[in-house]
């Protein structure tokens, strides 16, 4: 999974993904690290499927519609985000019956979705 960021905003993204969500930053290989950006381990997932890559885009515009989705402890994550001052916009429960979910924005305004596991 990947989201974009403007050059020089890595600390803002670290503050969100590592500081607020508590995700561990992963080291980037040296040749890729020179391009900027940062990588994070998504809790509960392993290997490449469990990584979120934040890549520098020269003409960055936050993703307003396209977004990655993460299965989390929905109430705890919503509470953490609200406490840190990030918006939590709950989705209509009729859209995906049996799953609670909400959207928020990361440190650079990219749209993210957080979902409960099925049936919870």
N, CA, C and O of each residue as an XYZ file, in Angstrom:
480
protein
N       0.844     -1.172      0.000
C       0.000      0.000      0.000
C       0.888      1.233      0.000
O       1.960      1.242      0.605
N       0.435      2.261     -0.678
C       1.220      3.493     -0.707
C       0.310      4.710     -0.698
O      -0.769      4.710     -1.290
N       0.775      5.747     -0.010
C       0.176      7.068     -0.076
C       1.301      8.040     -0.402
O       2.476      7.722     -0.219
N       0.945      9.209     -0.880
C       1.933     10.200     -1.252
C       2.123     11.253     -0.170
O       1.342     11.354      0.776
N       3.184     12.033     -0.338
C       3.451     13.176      0.530
C       4.306     14.168     -0.234
O       5.000     13.791     -1.178
N       4.263     15.441      0.167
C       5.162     16.406     -0.468
C       6.577     16.241      0.080
O       6.762     15.726      1.182
N       7.567     16.673     -0.683
C       8.958     16.621     -0.228
C       9.084     17.361      1.101
O       8.525     18.442      1.283
N       9.824     16.763      2.018
C      10.093     17.398      3.302
C       9.035     17.188      4.368
O       9.152     17.746      5.459
N       7.999     16.397      4.086
C       6.936     16.215      5.078
C       7.044     14.897      5.843
O       6.104     14.504      6.533
N       8.167     14.223      5.728
C       8.309     12.924      6.384
C       8.080     13.012      7.898
O       7.469     12.116      8.480
N       8.560     14.072      8.535
C       8.362     14.186      9.985
C       6.879     14.318     10.333
O       6.435     13.794     11.354
N       6.129     14.998      9.512
C       4.680     15.118      9.731
C       4.014     13.736      9.601
O       3.119     13.397     10.375
N       4.456     12.958      8.629
C       3.907     11.617      8.451
C       4.338     10.694      9.590
O       3.543      9.879     10.058
N       5.572     10.811     10.033
C       6.020     10.025     11.188
C       5.195     10.385     12.427
O       4.824      9.503     13.202
N       4.913     11.658     12.613
C       4.118     12.084     13.765
C       2.737     11.440     13.734
O       2.191     11.107     14.786
N       2.163     11.259     12.543
C       0.840     10.645     12.424
C       0.918      9.124     12.568
O       0.305      8.555     13.470
N       1.670      8.466     11.683
C       1.659      7.005     11.645
C       2.367      6.377     12.852
O       1.886      5.387     13.403
N       3.484      6.937     13.257
C       4.207      6.380     14.391
C       3.741      7.012     15.701
O       3.476      6.314     16.680
N       3.645      8.342     15.707
C       3.305      9.048     16.938
C       1.867      8.861     17.384
O       1.616      8.621     18.565
N       0.913      8.965     16.457
C      -0.508      8.846     16.817
C      -0.960      7.392     16.766
O      -1.507      6.882     17.743
N      -0.737      6.715     15.631
C      -1.228      5.344     15.478
C      -0.348      4.300     16.155
O      -0.805      3.189     16.424
N       0.909      4.643     16.433
C       1.806      3.705     17.091
C       2.417      2.665     16.176
O       2.898      1.635     16.649
N       2.409      2.916     14.860
C       2.996      1.983     13.907
C       4.511      2.165     13.892
O       5.003      3.286     14.021
N       5.241      1.086     13.739
C       6.702      1.115     13.734
C       7.212      1.536     12.355
O       6.767      1.022     11.329
N       8.155      2.482     12.355
C       8.781      2.849     11.085
C       9.769      1.760     10.685
O      10.516      1.245     11.517
N       9.760      1.422      9.411
C      10.662      0.419      8.850
C      11.815      1.115      8.142
O      11.612      2.161      7.527
N      13.022      0.556      8.215
C      14.131      1.156      7.466
C      13.934      0.930      5.965
O      13.528     -0.146      5.526
N      14.230      1.970      5.200
C      14.180      1.844      3.745
C      15.562      1.451      3.236
O      16.564      1.864      3.819
N      15.644      0.661      2.160
C      16.950      0.370      1.565
C      17.628      1.688      1.167
O      16.946      2.630      0.763
N      18.956      1.766      1.276
C      19.674      3.029      1.050
C      19.343      3.753     -0.254
O      19.168      4.972     -0.248
N      19.253      3.029     -1.371
C      18.965      3.706     -2.638
C      17.568      4.321     -2.628
O      17.363      5.391     -3.201
N      16.603      3.660     -1.984
C      15.247      4.206     -1.897
C      15.163      5.309     -0.844
O      14.402      6.262     -1.012
N      15.927      5.195      0.228
C      15.920      6.213      1.274
C      16.362      7.568      0.722
O      15.906      8.612      1.188
N      17.244      7.547     -0.261
C      17.721      8.794     -0.862
C      16.606      9.563     -1.562
O      16.731     10.768     -1.781
N      15.524      8.885     -1.914
C      14.392      9.534     -2.586
C      13.426     10.199     -1.606
O      12.509     10.908     -2.021
N      13.629      9.971     -0.316
C      12.721     10.516      0.692
C      11.573      9.563      0.961
O      11.550      8.438      0.463
N      10.631     10.024      1.748
C       9.500      9.186      2.127
C       9.835      8.334      3.333
O      10.931      8.440      3.882
N       8.915      7.499      3.747
C       9.112      6.616      4.895
C       8.154      5.437      4.793
O       7.124      5.509      4.124
N       8.513      4.360      5.467
C       7.719      3.141      5.453
C       7.309      2.789      6.876
O       8.034      3.072      7.829
N       6.122      2.159      7.014
C       5.623      1.767      8.328
C       5.075      0.352      8.295
O       4.542     -0.099      7.280
N       5.212     -0.344      9.417
C       4.648     -1.679      9.589
C       3.206     -1.539     10.046
O       2.935     -0.901     11.063
N       2.282     -2.130      9.304
C       0.874     -2.123      9.683
C       0.663     -3.253     10.685
O       0.929     -4.412     10.363
N       0.194     -2.944     11.886
C       0.020     -3.994     12.898
C      -0.911     -5.113     12.408
O      -1.915     -4.869     11.739
N      -0.539     -6.344     12.766
C      -1.362     -7.497     12.428
C      -1.097     -8.084     11.060
O      -1.671     -9.117     10.715
N      -0.246     -7.456     10.273
C       0.081     -7.960      8.937
C       1.583     -8.155      8.838
O       2.344     -7.497      9.548
N       2.019     -9.058      7.959
C       3.445     -9.290      7.806
C       3.838     -9.231      6.342
O       2.988     -9.257      5.451
N       5.129     -9.152      6.113
C       5.646     -9.100      4.752
C       5.222     -7.832      4.035
O       4.744     -6.892      4.670
N       5.390     -7.794      2.727
C       5.045     -6.594      1.959
C       3.584     -6.164      2.103
O       3.275     -4.978      1.992
N       2.674     -7.134      2.351
C       1.266     -6.778      2.531
C       1.040     -6.002      3.823
O       0.001     -5.363      3.988
N       1.997     -6.053      4.733
C       1.862     -5.371      6.007
C       2.643     -4.082      6.088
O       2.923     -3.590      7.181
N       2.996     -3.531      4.945
C       3.762     -2.287      4.931
C       2.961     -1.174      4.274
O       2.298     -1.380      3.258
N       3.034      0.001      4.869
C       2.497      1.201      4.239
C       3.698      2.042      3.830
O       4.525      2.402      4.668
N       3.792      2.351      2.552
C       4.878      3.185      2.042
C       4.346      4.587      1.805
O       3.311      4.772      1.166
N       5.056      5.559      2.321
C       4.728      6.962      2.084
C       5.799      7.486      1.136
O       6.967      7.599      1.506
N       5.389      7.805     -0.095
C       6.340      8.204     -1.121
C       6.231      9.675     -1.479
O       5.134     10.229     -1.547
N       7.367     10.299     -1.704
C       7.412     11.709     -2.083
C       6.924     11.875     -3.517
O       7.365     11.168     -4.423
N       6.015     12.815     -3.707
C       5.506     13.171     -5.028
C       5.791     14.649     -5.256
O       5.426     15.492     -4.437
N       6.441     14.956     -6.364
C       6.821     16.341     -6.630
C       5.617     17.272     -6.752
O       5.659     18.403     -6.267
N       4.557     16.813     -7.389
C       3.355     17.649     -7.534
C       2.236     17.088     -6.647
O       1.107     16.887     -7.095
N       2.579     16.843     -5.389
C       1.678     16.186     -4.451
C       0.337     16.896     -4.314
O       0.257     18.116     -4.169
N      -0.712     16.078     -4.366
C      -2.068     16.477     -3.989
C      -2.626     15.347     -3.153
O      -2.544     14.193     -3.575
N      -3.193     15.620     -1.981
C      -3.698     14.534     -1.141
C      -4.769     13.720     -1.850
O      -5.571     14.256     -2.615
N      -4.771     12.426     -1.587
C      -5.803     11.553     -2.142
C      -7.107     11.830     -1.405
O      -7.186     11.659     -0.188
N      -8.125     12.256     -2.139
C      -9.411     12.572     -1.521
C     -10.415     11.444     -1.661
O     -11.343     11.342     -0.859
N     -10.251     10.609     -2.649
C     -11.200      9.520     -2.865
C     -10.512      8.155     -2.712
O     -10.953      7.318     -1.925
N      -9.444      7.943     -3.460
C      -8.693      6.693     -3.345
C      -8.075      6.621     -1.948
O      -7.654      7.640     -1.399
N      -8.021      5.413     -1.374
C      -7.491      5.297     -0.021
C      -7.191      3.852      0.333
O      -7.852      2.938     -0.160
N      -6.179      3.639      1.204
C      -5.993      2.302      1.760
C      -6.981      2.113      2.908
O      -7.474      3.085      3.480
N      -7.264      0.867      3.237
C      -8.165      0.534      4.338
C      -7.448     -0.435      5.274
O      -6.725     -1.324      4.826
N      -7.655     -0.255      6.579
C      -6.980     -1.042      7.595
C      -7.997     -1.601      8.585
O      -8.873     -0.874      9.055
N      -7.885     -2.885      8.900
C      -8.734     -3.505      9.912
C      -8.059     -3.273     11.262
O      -6.899     -3.636     11.457
N      -8.796     -2.667     12.188
C      -8.236     -2.255     13.478
C      -9.257     -2.476     14.591
O     -10.401     -2.852     14.336
N      -8.830     -2.239     15.817
C      -9.759     -2.106     16.936
C     -10.420     -0.752     16.719
O      -9.845      0.285     17.048
N     -11.608     -0.764     16.174
C     -12.241      0.440     15.643
C     -12.458      1.525     16.697
O     -12.180      2.696     16.439
N     -12.954      1.151     17.885
C     -13.224      2.156     18.912
C     -11.937      2.748     19.476
O     -11.846      3.957     19.685
N     -10.952      1.903     19.720
C      -9.678      2.395     20.242
C      -8.998      3.329     19.236
O      -8.482      4.381     19.613
N      -8.999      2.945     17.968
C      -8.353      3.770     16.940
C      -9.077      5.095     16.772
O      -8.438      6.142     16.664
N     -10.416      5.062     16.747
C     -11.180      6.314     16.638
C     -10.881      7.220     17.825
O     -10.690      8.424     17.651
N     -10.840      6.660     19.022
C     -10.550      7.449     20.212
C      -9.168      8.075     20.173
O      -8.993      9.237     20.539
N      -8.190      7.305     19.729
C      -6.821      7.804     19.614
C      -6.752      8.968     18.640
O      -6.120      9.985     18.926
N      -7.399      8.824     17.492
C      -7.365      9.880     16.478
C      -8.069     11.144     16.966
O      -7.550     12.248     16.803
N      -9.234     10.987     17.556
C      -9.972     12.149     18.061
C      -9.148     12.860     19.137
O      -9.059     14.088     19.134
N      -8.551     12.108     20.044
C      -7.733     12.705     21.107
C      -6.550     13.482     20.548
O      -6.106     14.463     21.145
N      -6.041     13.042     19.401
C      -4.904     13.715     18.771
C      -5.343     14.848     17.841
O      -4.505     15.512     17.230
N      -6.653     15.068     17.736
C      -7.155     16.178     16.932
C      -7.430     15.871     15.476
O      -7.585     16.787     14.668
N      -7.493     14.584     15.125
C      -7.784     14.216     13.741
C      -9.271     13.917     13.594
O      -9.878     13.357     14.507
N      -9.868     14.280     12.459
C     -11.298     14.037     12.265
C     -11.600     12.558     12.083
O     -10.823     11.827     11.468
N     -12.716     12.129     12.613
C     -13.213     10.763     12.427
C     -14.614     10.901     11.847
O     -15.525     11.394     12.511
N     -14.776     10.460     10.601
C     -16.060     10.552      9.904
C     -16.619      9.144      9.739
O     -16.169      8.385      8.880
N     -17.600      8.802     10.565
C     -18.192      7.470     10.536
C     -18.993      7.272      9.258
O     -19.719      8.167      8.826
N     -18.857      6.097      8.659
C     -19.579      5.758      7.434
C     -20.970      5.231      7.780
O     -21.216      4.773      8.896
N     -21.854      5.302      6.824
C     -23.209      4.771      6.965
C     -23.118      3.258      7.139
O     -22.578      2.578      6.266
N     -23.638      2.703      8.262
C     -23.542      1.258      8.487
C     -24.266      0.418      7.445
O     -23.976     -0.771      7.310
N     -25.191      0.999      6.713
C     -25.911      0.245      5.678
C     -25.021     -0.030      4.462
O     -25.318     -0.930      3.676
N     -23.940      0.730      4.298
C     -23.072      0.546      3.135
C     -22.365     -0.809      3.152
O     -22.294     -1.479      2.122
N     -21.844     -1.215      4.301
C     -21.208     -2.533      4.449
C     -21.811     -3.151      5.709
O     -21.270     -2.981      6.802
N     -22.920     -3.863      5.565
C     -23.591     -4.438      6.737
C     -22.642     -5.318      7.569
O     -21.882     -6.124      7.033
N     -22.714     -5.135      8.877
C     -21.904     -5.938      9.780
C     -20.515     -5.406     10.034
O     -19.763     -6.006     10.803
N     -20.144     -4.289      9.406
C     -18.808     -3.719      9.621
C     -18.917     -2.245      9.939
O     -19.511     -1.475      9.184
N     -18.345     -1.863     11.051
C     -18.246     -0.446     11.388
C     -16.975      0.095     10.749
O     -15.956     -0.593     10.683
N     -17.050      1.338     10.278
C     -15.869      1.916      9.639
C     -15.939      3.424      9.671
O     -17.009      4.015      9.819
N     -14.777      4.035      9.529
C     -14.703      5.489      9.454
C     -13.534      5.890      8.558
O     -12.654      5.089      8.244
N     -13.560      7.159      8.162
C     -12.470      7.736      7.378
C     -11.829      8.855      8.187
O     -12.471      9.495      9.021
N     -10.561      9.070      7.921
C      -9.825     10.193      8.490
C      -8.800     10.633      7.458
O      -8.784     10.122      6.338
N      -7.960     11.561      7.823
C      -6.887     12.072      6.949
C      -5.570     11.989      7.697
O      -5.511     12.259      8.897
N      -4.506     11.614      6.982
C      -3.195     11.550      7.614
C      -2.583     12.946      7.727
O      -3.263     13.940      7.472
N      -1.321     13.029      8.102
C      -0.654     14.304      8.326
C      -0.592     15.221      7.119
O      -0.415     16.429      7.273
N      -0.735     14.675      5.926
C      -0.729     15.478      4.702
C      -2.074     15.497      4.001
O      -2.173     15.963      2.866
N      -3.116     14.997      4.662
C      -4.467     15.085      4.113
C      -4.929     13.918      3.267
O      -6.003     13.988      2.670
N      -4.145     12.834      3.194
C      -4.575     11.653      2.442
C      -5.724     10.960      3.171
O      -5.699     10.829      4.395
N      -6.717     10.524      2.426
C      -7.868      9.822      2.992
C      -7.466      8.395      3.387
O      -6.790      7.699      2.629
N      -7.886      7.976      4.569
C      -7.638      6.627      5.074
C      -8.945      6.067      5.601
O      -9.784      6.804      6.118
N      -9.115      4.758      5.467
C     -10.294      4.091      6.013
C      -9.852      3.093      7.072
O      -8.855      2.391      6.906
N     -10.612      3.042      8.166
C     -10.372      2.083      9.246
C     -11.658      1.307      9.436
O     -12.735      1.896      9.527
N     -11.553     -0.033      9.496
C     -12.714     -0.909      9.607
C     -12.579     -1.848     10.796
O     -11.478     -2.208     11.213
N     -13.735     -2.233     11.327
C     -13.747     -3.302     12.322
C     -13.598     -4.623     11.577
O     -13.853     -4.704     10.375
N     -13.182     -5.660     12.308
C     -13.203     -6.975     11.671
C     -14.657     -7.371     11.479
O     -15.531     -6.866     12.184
N     -14.926     -8.252     10.553
C     -16.319     -8.603     10.213
C     -17.069     -9.078     11.449
O     -16.539     -9.815     12.280
N     -18.317     -8.634     11.545
C     -19.198     -9.069     12.605
C     -18.963     -8.418     13.948
O     -19.604     -8.798     14.928
N     -18.069     -7.453     14.027
C     -17.785     -6.789     15.306
C     -18.150     -5.329     15.250
O     -17.979     -4.612     16.236
